[in-house]
């Protein structure tokens, strides 16, 4: 920390980091994202304190700074990813420790394609909660995210999954996942 | 195909950009959705995109964490009003409200933390032991000890519900001191006691 960072700012940053790490665990953030964000916020607050002493260490200012820093961080990351060859991502996603046979990989790839495509066929009000459910979000999180009651979210997930299985079945993909 | 198999295929598919992941939503809009202040149509549209990509989901989860964290730091005016009402009840605390306008009050728990001893405005013989009731979910307590003019004399962090003020704090016999304790909770929120005062007996 630079010499000119006030004790009050240091205290605010400590509280911010503690709270953010706690939230990070709750929302399953990756450590690398957290570290990058914390560092970005630190730098911005130090600079802000140089410009305008005092206001840089209020709690609401810190969280607004963190939101702005996150937006910039992800904009930069998206830009970098667009520049990188997307084919590399495909290669990087191969499992570590022994590759499956080409036939098995083709089969897995085809199944992923079928599931993703079948989800796309669902009506939006069922598609989105089903996507979130399959991505690993809890029913409470889904309800909160969409501004719904938990029973409504549960009902639409249930109906959406039933629709999804019906679409897959119509394509010859049954309960055992075979065609 | 059961839920787990569907999940596995879907999550594997999310990590494969070749399966046709669309361009991500505008980060500002994504932040609004994470905060919960977007319309239902916007939420559906944005989350439909986000849930097709692992990278977008990381963005969304980061904004959710920030939105939840910001809720532990309420706006300044409600904080000051709450503090003023509280301190007025305790009596003679206008000074505290003025002198602490630049302090953090991160309030997220239910209600105030209750102090036990010393009782309000009593004379205390050293060594001074400050005590308070435990707060559910608290992992650390932060104690602030101030001189009567609001100057910070000492700050301590402890997992316990008592704190002995050491000689090194340099408390003066006959002087009046104020103190408060903040409980830091496991979910990242915190809750604070009312400001109490005591005098040090000669």
Interface residues (C-beta under 8 A of the other chain):
Chain A: X8 X11 X12 X15 X16 X18 X19 X20 X22 X23 X24 X26 X27 X28 X29 X30 X33 X37 X54 X57 X58 X59 X60 X62 X63 X64 X66 X67 X70 X71 X74 X75 X77 X78 X81 X86 X87 X89 X90 X93 X108 X109 X111 X112 X113 X114 X115 X116 X119 X124 X125 X127 X128 X131 X132 X134 X135 X136 X144 X145 X146 X147 X161 X164 X165 X168 X173 X174 X175 X176 X177
Chain B: X1 X2 X3 X5 X6 X7 X9 X10 X11 X12 X13 X14 X15 X16 X17 X18 X19 X20 X24 X27 X28 X31 X33 X36 X40 X43 X44 X45 X47 X48 X51 X52 X55 X57 X58 X59 X61 X62 X63 X64 X65 X66 X68 X69 X70 X72 X73 X74 X75 X76 X102 X103 X104 X105 X106 X184 X186 X187 X188 X189 X190
